[in-house]
Amino acid sequence: MAPLDLPHSGAAGRTTAEAPVATLAGLAELLAERGDATALVQLTRGAAQSTTGGSEVWSGAALAGAAIRTARGLADAGVATGDRVLVYAPASPRWIIVCLGLLRLGAVPVPVDSQADAKDLAHIVAASGAQRAFTAAQLARRLTEAVEDTAPALVLLDGDADAAPVGATTDAAQQADANGRSAATGSAGVAQTLADLAGSLDPDTAAEPADTTGLPDAPAPGAEAVLFFTSGTPGRPRGCR
């Protein structure tokens, strides 16, 4: 796949403007229509100085496939339509995959600023009622310490061996992963990872046809889709649906 293949239409020859979806739950299937066309590019650190690219490129089919596998993995894990799930991690392709997967399942993403402090984290977890949270290994300890005994079950976005944080050395990534797993489950436990739910997260090998078997129908247009919280500058963060 070409590094920056950016056609103006999808596989069916339609532009995005001509192919609206009734709800956000339909975004994954819409992406699948793009096939091998580029849908997402993340530039890694040093890319500007690199002569070989330094980017992570996802086709529409690969992104859709990973999102739908995430939705199926979450459904198998007991996450249901309408459940609220925190997404507390820096922006990345995996962040997008998680949100697309939650939306396809009809669950409700609760995005949280990765720089939120302990008080805001504790308030958002309590106010949202989220029982599960996607986070990065380096943020897992902050989250579990903020909410103490009421910590949601954690799923690490970067908890697999081939997912070192951007710019980190292998040793640093392994230490961050170990810290995240320890904070999430105790020193003897192992936190679940996004790869456990979705399988391969390699954009070059993740483009199997998206299989929605077993997933619920798209939620009604008026159903809660995303729960955002304000920055909390004048007080505690407030939820906005």
N, C-alpha and C positions, 0 to 999 in steps of 0.2 A: 504494500500500500504506500502510495506517495506520501511524504511527510506532511504536505499541506495541500491536499486535494479538496478544494472547496467549490463544488458545483452549486448551481443556483436552484436545482430541483432534486427531488428524491427519486427513488427507484421507479416510481410510477409516473414520473414526469410532472409531478405537481409541486408547486412552491408551498412553503409552509403556510403562507397566507391563504392559500386555496384549500388547505387541509386542516381546518381547525378541529380540535377535540372538544367534546362536550364537557369533560372534567379533566382535572390534572392526572387522574388515574390512567388516562389514555396516552400520556406522553411517551411511555416506553414503547408501545406498539407503533406510534408515529415515528420514533427514532429508528425502529427496525426497518421501516420502509426505505430508509436511506442506504441500506445495504453496506457496501464497502466505502461509501462516501464519508469523508472526515466529519465528525460531529463535535469532537472535543480535543483540544491540544493544551497540554500543560508544559510550560518551559521550565526546565530544571535549573538549579543554580549553576552559573558558569556557562549557560547556553549562549549568551551573547558573545563570549570569547571563544566558543567552541567552533571548530570547523566541521564537525560531524553531526551537528544538530542539537543534541542535548534536550530532547523533548519526548514526552509521552503522548502518543497519538491514538485516539480511540475512534473507530468507525461507528456509525449509527447502529449497525447490527451488533457489534461487540458490546457497546454500552447498554443497549436494550437487553441483550442476553444476560449480562451480569446483573442488571437490575431485576429482571424477572426471576432469575435463579435466587437472588436475595429475597424476593417476595415469597417464593416457594419455601425457602429455608426458614423464614420467619413464621410462615403459616405452620410448618411442621413443628416449630418450637413453641407453638401456642399463641402467637400474636394474632389478634383478630381485628376485623374491621372496626374502626373507631378507637382502637387503643392508641394512646399517646406514647411516643418514643422520643427521648432526647437525642439530639445530634450535636455533640459537644466536641468539636475538632476543627483544626484549621481547614481552609478550603483546599480541596483536592479532587481528583477524579473519583476517589472512593466516597467522598462526601456526597457527590452528585449521585453515584450509584445507589447509595443507601436511601437518599431522599426519593429517587425514582422508584425504588423497590417498595418503600413504605407507601407511597402514593398508589402504586399499582395494587397493593394489597387492600387499600382502603384504610390503612392505619394513618395516624396523624403525626407527621414530623414536628418536633419542637426544637427548632434551631437555637443554639445558645452560643453567644460570643465566646470564642476560645480564651479571651482575656477577662471573662467575668470573675469577680472575686468570690470568696467563700460564702459571704452572706447572700449575695445574689443567686449563687448556685443553689444554696439550701432552699431559698424561697421559691425558685423556679421549679425545683424537683417537687416540693410540697404542693405548690399551687397547681401544677400540671397533672399531678397524680401519676406521672410516668413510672412504670415498673421496670423499664429496660432503657439502656442508654448506649449509644454508639459513641466511642471516644478514641482518642489517640493514646498510645502507650505513655507518652510523656505527660498527659493530662489526667490519667486515671487516678493517680494518688490524690491530686488536688480535689477531684470530684468525690472520692470516697471519704476523704477527711472532712470535706465540707458538710456532708449529709450524715456522717457517722453511721448509726445503726439502721437508717432508712435508705441506704444506698440502693439504687436500682441495679438489676443485673447488668453487667457490662459486656459489651462486645467491642473488641479492639479492631480498629480499622487497619492498623499496621502491625498486627501481631503475628504475621507469618514471616518465615525466614527471608523471603525475597523482597521485603518491604521496608528497608531502612528509611528513616525520615530524610527528606531532601537535605543534602549537604552534610549528613551525619556519616561518621565512619562506621564500619561494621561493628566494632566493639561498642561504640556509643549506642548504636541502634539496639544491640542485644541487651545492653544494660537497661535502656529505656523500656524494652519489652519485658524484661524480668521485673522491673519496678512496677510496671502496669499490671502484670499478672498477679504479683504479690498483693498489691493494693486492692485488686478486684476480688480475689478469692482466698487470700491467705497464702502463707509461704508454701504450703503443700499443694495448693490448688492450681488449676489452669483455667484462665479466662477463655470464653468463647471468642472466636475471631470472625471477621467478615468472610475470610476464606472458608471457614467451617460451614457457613451458610450458603455461599455462592460458588464454591469451587474455584476454578482458575480465575485469577484476576490479572492475567497477562493480556493486554489488549491485542496482541498478535495471535493469540490462541483461543480467545474467549468468544468467538463469533458463531457458535453453533446456533441453529434456528431457535428462536425463543419459544419455549413450550409453556403455555399458560394453563395446562391441565391442572385441575384442582384449585385454581385461584377463584375467588369470588367474583361476581359481576361487578362492574364499576359502580361506585356509590352514586347516590342521587346527586344532581347538581347542587342542591342546597346543603349537602352534608358538610360537616367540618372537614377541611382539607389540611390546613397548616395552622399551628398555634405559635405565633410570634410573641416575644416579650420585649417591651420597651427597654431602653437603656437604664432606666431607674434613676436618672439624674436628680429629679425633684423628690424622689422617694423610692420605694421598692419597685422593681420592674412590674409592669402590668401586662397581662395576657391580652392579645388582640387576635381574634379569630376572623 
